[in-house]
C-alpha cells in the first residue's frame, strides 16, 4: 500500500531507520495467533494516537510489519540505520513457533522512541495494544527471540537477488 499526503514540516517526518543505540522498540497493534489475519476496526483510532505521539516528537522511527512481520520490519530498520537490536518476543504472548516473529497482522507497526521518552510514548498509546519488546543497540548483531544474525549478513541478504 502507498499513501500520499501533505507534510507541513518535512523536518518532523518519521523515517523507518533505527536512529540510536538505547532507543526502545515497541510493537504497536495486536499480534494475533491466527491462520488468517482479520481487519482491525480499532486501527484508525490507534493511528490517530500514534500520529499525535509523532507530532509530539516522541517517535524516532516507525515501520509497518505487513511484509514478513516483526522480524522483517526490525531487520529492515536495522539495515537502514546500520544499528543492531535485541528483541524479546515473550512480551507479545505465547504463540506457535515463528508466529510472533513473522505474522503479518494488519495495522501492526514497529516504533522506536528514545529511552527517556518510553513512558510518555506508552502513555500516549494507552488503551491501544502497545508492547515494549526490545532495544536498539550498538554493534553488528541482530538478536530476535534467541536467534542471531550479523548485520553485514543481513545487509548482504537484503541486497541479493535471492531471498
N, C-alpha and C positions, 0 to 999 in steps of 0.2 A: 504494500500500500504506500502511496505517496501523498504528501499533503503540501499545500501551498498556502502561505499566509503572510500578512504584513508583519514585519519586525520593527517596531518603532525605534529600538536602540540595539543595534547589532552587537554592541559590546557586552550586552547582557544575555546573549544566546547561550544555551547549554549544549555542548557537544558530547559525543559518546566516549571520547578517550579518557582514560584514567589520568588524573592530574598530579596527585602527590601521595607519597607514602604516608600512611596514617589515616587516610580517608576511610570512613566506614562505608561498607557495602550493604545496601538494603534491597530486598525483593519487595516490590510494590504491586499488589494484586494477588489474587488467590492462586495457590498451587493445588491443582485438583488431581486426584488419583482416579482417572477415568480413561477409557479407551478413546473416547471422542470428546473433545472439549465442547462446551456449550457456550452460547452467547452470555456475556456478563452484563446484565442490566444495570449494575452498580458502577460500571466503568466511567460514565460521564461525570458523576459526582466526584469520583476518585481523581479523575484528570483535572477537575477544577481545583481540588485541594493541592495536587502536585504542582500545577501551574502557579498557584499562589506561593508555594514554597520556592519555586524557581524565581518568581518575581521578588521575593524577599532575599534572594541570593544565597539560599541555603544549599542548593544543589550544585555540585561541581561537575557531574557527568550523569547522563541518562541514556539508556539503550533499551529497545524492545527485546523481549525474549521469545519472539514469534518464529524465528527460523533456527531451530536447533536447541531452543530452550535456554535455561540459565547458563549451562556450560559453554555454549557457543557465544552467548552475549558477553560474559565476563572475559572469555578469551579474546574476542574482538576488541573489547575495551582496553585490555592489557596490551595487545598488539599496537593499537592506536597511540597509547600513552607510553609505550615501552616501559611499563611497570609490571611488577608481579603482583599476585594476590594470594590470599589464603581464605578459602570459603568453606564453611561447615554447613552441610545440608541438614543436619539434625534439627535446627530450629524450624524448618519447614514442616516437620511432622514425619510420621512413619509411612514410607511408600515402598512399593516394589523396587528392586534394584534398578537404578537408572532413571526412574520416573521423575524424581525431584530435579535431577540434573538436566534432563532432556525433554520434558514435557513442554509442549508449545501451547500453554494456556492462553486464551485470548485476553488481551488487555493486561498482561503481566509485563512489568518493566523492572529493570535493574538500575538503581540510582546510587550515586556516591555523594557523601557530604563530608566536610571537614569534621574531624573528631569532636571539635569544640561545638559544632552545630548539630550533633546527632540527636540530642534530647529535643531540641527545638524542631527538628525535622519530624521526629516521631510524634511530637505533639501536633504538628501541622497536619499530619495524616491520621490523627486519632479518629477512630471509628471506621477506618478502612484497613484492609489487610496490608500490613507493612511490617516486615520482619528483618531485623539486622542479622546478616549471615556471614559477614567477614570483614576483611580489611585489605586495603591496598598496601603492599609492602615494597621495600627496596630490594633489588636483586634480580635474579633471572630465572626463577622457578614459579610456575603456576601450580597452585595446590587447590584441589576441589574434592571434598569428600574422601580424602585419603589417597587420591590419585595425584601424581605429579608429572609435569612435563616441562622441559626447558623452554624459556621464552624464545630463544633462537629457533628451536624445532617447531614451535607453534607458528612463528613468522614464516618459516620455510614452507610448512604445510599450507598455510593461508595463501601463499603466493604461487603454489604449484598448480598445475593443470588437473591433477588427480586429487580428489577429496578423500 
